């Protein structure tokens, strides 16, 4: 009598394709996934608790350490939430610098996401080529903020410092060259036959499911849902720029990946417009914020579009100089919530393709 | 600037007589009516996206406050809904049957604040170890180093 049996397999926590320290306990029937149980928390540092014992300004560096691949966007969400609570006006020039660094951060994150995804699928060259441009952008960010990844550049009321002489020209030059680089990624990765065979029609996600499960970012837009907060609820000065929101049609791994690539083109467009417009704007980069920040009693929820999806900050003030409570709605964390149902029925090799296409960063998942 | 129409709060208040609005235009709802209100907001007012779910501990008032942020993708408006639960033995109905997105967010709240979500399919700790004692985001939690 022939009998088959399900068995369990640990994927991670120490596995390069998990993009960090992340474990999935798989129940397998042969090579087919019957059930996947994601285990996270290996990187939990209790940032939300730590924030309660810090002043409002001291929280900013902690936000860097969540999604450390797009630190400026994490900073921005937090400082805008506090500014909303205190009704602080931000000077024009600071708004432009926030957009430029924010979109540069998004580019570094997407370039890395693209390269690492290629590596997940087995294309090593694509990975190395993407790191080449990432390095150039990080050099620019370092010149501006003094740090490559943990920027802490945003301040409540503005930004830390004005751009050094000639920095904007360098940004402009790199953005002129970016479309050529993106073509190169498309030639190396997107157009690759093996890559397409591994990603097309794998991990398909319907728009209804994506909305129901609160998924956001390229994961949501890959399923064809047009929801980008930069367009739908413009924050800062995003309503001044002309750009499009790339959408997918099939909701598969390829669409999620390709959305990211096309978002890079749009980020380049935004930066080019911002660099052109900021040259006409002079003035301070810090608004009139008090030295000791004591927001009025109350709470605020503010969300922005980060590179991974919607990042939201819920800040409660009790009138003192320390936040009573800070909660972060982390896109990677919420996007992971649907992983189990998403991988069921696929082969074990597809798990790497699906997980990579969600583009998580574990610092943000675990917080 | 693109104008976002504000949420139809007056209509919501008329439709659901038990809700109140606070000075920041947030909806306050008794915990036992939460599920009914949320179903109504989703089906009748097109709040299809549960973007954020969290909780705050207020030991002085011996309550925990649930905070829900809903977005409507088609209309573009947002609303914040709050519900209070008693601090000892806190229980709220799970929103998982309405929005799948509540799944992990509720597990996180259970993990860090100890609120029990009735009807949640898989309510167990998510960030901390299963053997961990206490709920760190409660205000009376003392951590080892004791740093203030």
Contacts between the chains, C-beta under 8 A, distances in Angstrom:
chain1	res1	chain2	res2	distance
A	40	B	126	6.7
A	40	B	127	6.8
A	41	B	125	8.0
A	41	B	126	6.3
A	41	B	127	3.9
A	41	B	128	6.3
A	41	B	129	7.7
A	44	B	127	4.5
A	44	B	128	6.8
A	46	B	136	6.2
A	46	B	143	7.9
A	48	B	112	7.5
A	48	B	137	6.3
A	49	B	136	5.4
A	49	B	137	6.0
A	49	B	141	7.7
A	49	B	143	7.5
A	53	B	147	6.8
A	53	B	148	5.9
A	209	B	100	7.4
A	211	B	48	5.5
A	211	B	49	5.9
A	211	B	73	6.5
A	212	B	48	7.8
A	212	B	99	6.0
A	212	B	100	4.7
A	212	B	101	6.8
A	213	B	99	7.7
A	213	B	100	4.1
A	213	B	101	4.9
A	213	B	103	7.6
A	214	B	49	6.4
A	214	B	50	5.3
A	214	B	51	6.3
A	214	B	99	6.5
A	214	B	100	7.4
A	214	B	101	2.6
A	214	B	102	7.9
A	214	B	105	7.8
A	215	B	101	7.5
A	216	B	51	7.8
A	225	B	73	6.9
A	227	B	49	7.7
A	227	B	73	5.2
A	232	B	73	7.6
A	232	B	76	5.7
A	233	B	4	6.0
A	233	B	76	6.7
A	233	B	78	7.5
A	234	B	1	7.1
A	234	B	2	5.7
A	239	B	1	5.2
A	239	B	2	5.5
A	298	B	24	6.4
A	299	B	24	7.5
A	299	B	56	7.9
A	299	B	67	7.8
A	301	B	52	6.5
A	301	B	67	7.6
A	301	B	69	5.2
A	301	B	80	6.0
A	303	B	51	6.5
A	303	B	52	7.3
A	303	B	69	7.8
A	310	B	51	6.2
A	312	B	51	6.2
A	312	B	52	4.9
A	312	B	69	6.9
A	314	B	52	6.5
A	314	B	54	5.6
A	314	B	67	6.3
A	314	B	69	7.6
A	316	B	56	5.7
A	324	B	56	7.5
A	325	B	56	4.8
A	325	B	57	7.7
A	325	B	137	7.8
A	327	B	52	7.6
A	327	B	54	4.1
A	327	B	56	7.9
A	327	B	67	7.8
A	329	B	51	6.5
A	329	B	52	4.1
A	329	B	54	7.6
A	329	B	69	7.7
A	329	B	105	7.9
A	333	B	104	6.5
A	333	B	108	7.5
A	334	B	101	6.2
A	334	B	104	6.5
A	334	B	105	6.7
A	336	B	104	7.0
A	337	B	100	7.4
A	337	B	101	6.7
A	337	B	103	5.0
A	337	B	104	3.7
A	337	B	105	7.7
A	338	B	100	6.9
A	366	B	127	6.2
A	367	B	127	7.4
